């Protein structure tokens, strides 16, 4: 049987609060949410019309794995509430099996916390233009995909669906979050990246860059939220195929971005449909990341 796909959840027993690019969010009670990770895929901030089989399940399993590993660094939004307690209806549970989590309701911070360890993507373009990324000057003469002298924190604004995030410098981050919170987010982000990058490299994956989401409770305590170190939020490269000077192959949605660039899409809605072979290859890249990082298969 082909993998079951879920483009959009439909849970009648809970109030739908909203649908993001990938996740559907439902109200459980005043203090808790149910987050369903679908198989939707976005590229260039536009949701594509075709689901990627198993993607939501893989993202959920990877995020839960990393949340558990990083609990010593920072608390996260997961709560120990069985899905059965939230969705007593068996058919609704089956619809979101393996892709739904109950979380603490928090106030998201208005920035995305991005950490870069390598010079690629928008960071490479910024460096070519200005010799810096988000106001952080870098040495001259660096090449595409080259490791940075040390990982850097390069936050961005959080755009609505269909709009584009914008890179911001640290002074702007302080304006948005306050100095103490901005410095804490930077410190935690860099520490998580360092620990995750070391772990992943031992399993044949380079984490070139990644983004984190944070939220606060009513007392102002900081939590890690949303997803963590998945192929949707990170750039994963196979160690054995990495080369400086090129954009390496990846275990993430960069493959889709490259395809969409190649066909000349203007990056505006509506997004084009994906050929079956592109969908299948993308799904395999996500499964390969899962196998390497969680199951320990680095081949």
N, C-alpha and C positions, 0 to 999 in steps of 0.2 A: 504493500500500500504506500502511496506517496505521503510525505509528511503533511500533517494537518496545518493549514495556514489560518491566520486570523488577521484580517486587515483592519477590522473595527469591532470592538466588543459591544455587546448589547445585554446589559444586566438590568433587568426590570426591578429587582428588589432593592437597588441602591440608587441614590440620586447622582446623576452624572454631573460633575462640576465642570468638566472641560476635556477637550482632546488636544494634545500637543502634537508635535511632529511624529512621535513614536508612541507616546503613552496616553492612555485614557485614565482619567482620575475620577474616583467616586467618593462620595461622603459616606463614612461609616457611622461616625457620631461627631460630637463637637470637637473631640481631640484627635481623631484618627481618620485616615484616608485609606482607600484601596487603590493601589496603582497597578494597572494592567499594561504590560509591555507587549505591544502588538508586533506584527511582522512588517509594518510600514517602514519605509526607508526614505530619508530625505537627503537631498544633495543640493548644494548651493542654496540652502535654506528653503527649498521647495520640496513638498512631499510628492514622491513618485507614485504613479497609479498602480504599480504592481508590487505585491508583497514578496518578501524573501522567505521561503519556507524555513521554519524553526528559529528564525532570527530572534523573536521575542523570548523564547525559552532559553536560548543561548545567552542573551544579554542578561536575563534574570539570574541564571546560574552563575555567570561570571561575576556580576555585581555582588551577589550574596557571598561568593567566595572571597572577594577582595574586602568587602565590608568586615568580614570576620577576621581576616589577616591584619587589618589596619585598626582594629578596636583599641589596641595599645597606644595608638597615635591620637585618635579622636573618636568620640561617640558618633553613631550614625542614626538615621531615622527609623530603622527597622524596629518593630516591637514583636514580642513573643505572643502573638494572637493567631491561633490556627485559622486557616481559610474557612474551615467548616463552621466556625463560630460566626463568620461574617456572611457566608453564602451557604445557608442550610439546604438550598435547592441543588440537587445533584447535577442537573443539566447545566445550571449556571457555573458550577464548579468545574465541570468537564470543559466548558467553553474556554476557561482561562487557566486550565491546569498547567502548572510549571511556569507560569508567566505573571502571576499575581502575588503581590506582597501587601501586608498591612503595615502602615507606617504612622509615625507621630506627625500630627499636623503642625507645620512650622512656617515661619515667614522666610521665603527665599531671599537671599541677598541679591541685589540688582547687578551683579557682575558674574561673569564666568571666569573661574580661576584656571588659567592655562599655564602649563609648565612645558618648556621646550628644552630638550637635551641635544637636538640636532638641528641643522640649518636646512629647513625644508618648508614647502607650502607658502603661506602668506609671509612667514618670517623670512624666507629666502628672498621673496620679492621686495620686502621692506629693506632688507640688508643691501640688495643690489642698488636700490634707489637712494638710500640714506646712510648706509653703513651702520645701521642700528635697528633694533626691534623695540617698539613701544618705549622709545626714548633711552634704551640701554645701548650704549656704544659698544661695538664689537671690533676685534682686530681686523685690519685690512687683509685681503687676499684669501679669505675663507672660500671654500668650494661648496657647491650644492651637496646636501646630505652629510656634510662634515660635522663631527661632534663639536659642540660649543665648548669653550674653555671650562665652563661649568654650567649646569642647568640654570635657566633663567625663568622668572615669573613674569608672564606677559598677559595680563587680564584683558578682557573685552566686555563691552556692554552686552546685555541680553535683549535680542530683538524679538519682535512678534513674528509669528509664522509668515513667511513670505518676504520679510525684511532681512537685512544683513547685519550681523554683529559687527561692531567696530572696535578695533584694538585701541586701548587707552594706556597712558603712562601711569606710573605709580602715584604721582601727585593727584591725578584725577581720581584714582582709586580711593585715596584718602578723603577726597571731597565727598565721594559717594558713601563710604563706609565709616569714616572716622579713622584717625590714625591707629588707635589701638587695635580695632578690628581688622583694618587693612594689613597691618603687620602680622597679626595672628594668622590670617588667611594665607598670606605669603609663606610664612614659616611652615605651617602645616602642609601646604601644597608641595613645597620643595621636599619635605621629609617623606611624604607619601611617594612622590615620584622616585626619589632615590632608592627607597626600599623595594618598590615594585620593579624598577628597572633592573636591580641586581637579581631579584628572584626570576624575572622573565628571561634574562640573558642565559641563566642556567638551564633554561628549557628551550633555547634556540630562538628566542624572540627579542628583538631590540624594540623598546618603547621610545620612539623618536620624539613624540610629544603627546600630551593628553590634556583633558580639561576636567575640572571638578566643579560641582555645584555645592553650595553651602546654604544653610538656613539657620535661623535663631528661634529660640522659644521666647515666651513672654518675659523671662528673666534675662534675656540677652545671651544665653549660653549657645555656643557654636556647635552645629551638627553637620556631618557630611550627608548629603541627600542625593536624590535622583538616581544616577547610575555611577559606576566606578570602574575605570580601566577596562572598558569594553572596546570591541572593534568599531563601535559607533562614536565613542568619545576619545579614541586614541588612534595613533598611527603606529601599527605593528609591522616590523620588518623581519623577515627570516635572516638570522645571523649568517647563514651560509651563502646567501645571495646578496649581501650588503656590499656596496661599492661606493666610494666617495666620487662625486662628480656626476652622478645620475640620480634620478628618482627611483629608489629601489622598489621591487615588487612588494606587495603588502598583504597582510591578513585582515583587511578592513575595507571600508567603503571607498577607499581611494581608487580601487579598481572600477567602481561605477562612475566616479568623477572623471576618470581618464576616458572611459567609453563615451560619456556625454560630451566631453570636450571634443573628442575625435569626430563625432557626428555633427558638430557645429550648433548644438542647442544654445539658444540665447540666454539660458538660465532664468527664464521668467515663466510663470504658469501660463498654460498648462504644461506639465512635464511630459515628455514622450514615453510611450510604452517601451519596455525592455524586451529584447529577444529572449526566448526560452534559454538559450545557451548562456547568456549573460547572467540571468537569474540563477541558473544552476551553478555556475562557477562562483558567483558571489556567495551563495549559500555554503558551498564547500570551503571557501576561505574563512567564513565565520566558524564552521565546525572545526577546522584545523586549528584555529586559535584556541578554541575551547579544549580540544584534545591536548595540545601542548601545555597550556597553562594549568589546567586542573588535573588531567589524567596522566600527565607526565610523559606523554609521547612526543619527543622532540624530533622525530624523523618524519 
